[in-house]
């Protein structure tokens, strides 16, 4: 899909100042190092500044205080936050694409299901008994929505998404391909040399504006609900166990694993491959560094790192000390040799 905008139209959308030709025509977007004539790019990371002097793009979104070190041919679009402005433009572009609509005759839909207006249901989708799908929602091919599930308005469930029974998915949800919502939590009671399965009779609740990445799994609660609060963003390949609650506006990067009954507060960031133990609490506005192992509760507004996770500055010191261990080992060995020599004398 090709769209044409002038720089002036783009600037109006993001409330920007123009330095250059406001009538320049833009027909696409690009990375700054790969720019071509007629394309729009952005400069947010100072490491890429040198590309602005030789990019072939026609316009670039930059920070308000950007001043070039030498003459530029490219038109500048100045904003307070270039990355955010570019994201808004991409979102605008995405929303202008034609929406899929209609119900495939190859879909299997229970007679008791309630399907809203302008809904898209693709080939080989299964919709169970008493399912409710509200207006403008899209379910792509090979999806499965089991009995009693509710899906709100303007949501998108991409290819092969599976939602187990009695789950509740809010408005403006995006569930990417292959994610599984509401599978059984990992509940087993030891019985001698075997295990007895504990029935998982709760559900999963995804509140509004949640986005779930591809092949991410969110387990249903043993009792009650596993809850993902409003505006949470989960990356691909994440495991959220039974009875977990993730607070509003939190974000988790790829391969995070959160064990059962743990509560995560508002506006938290869990970087890639973080592991969180069960039955603990993570406060609001907490940042957990990549590959950290969190075994104890963390208070509000803390930044932790390492395994076991400790305050960031403490772990940073330990990283420096660990690098010096080989040298320290040699020094200790030399001291031991001197002591042994003196003892012999």
ABEGO torsion letter per residue (X at the ends): XBBBBBAAAAAAAAGBBBBEBAABBBABBBBAAABBBGBBBBBABAAAAAAAAABABABBBBBAABBBABBBABBBBBBABAAAAAAAAAAAAAAABBBBBEBBAABBBBAABBBBBGBBBBBGBBBBBGBBBBBGBBBBBGBBBBBGBBBBBGBBBBBGBBBBBGBBBBBGBBBBBGBBBGBBBBBBBBBEABBBBBBBABBBBBBBGBBBBBGBBBBBBABEBBBBBBGBBBBBGBBBBBGBBBBBGBBBBBGBBBBBGBBBBBGBBBBBGBBBBBGBBBBBGBBBBBGBBBABBBBBGBBBBEOBBBBAAAAAAAAAAAAAAAAAAAAAAAAAAAAAAAAAX
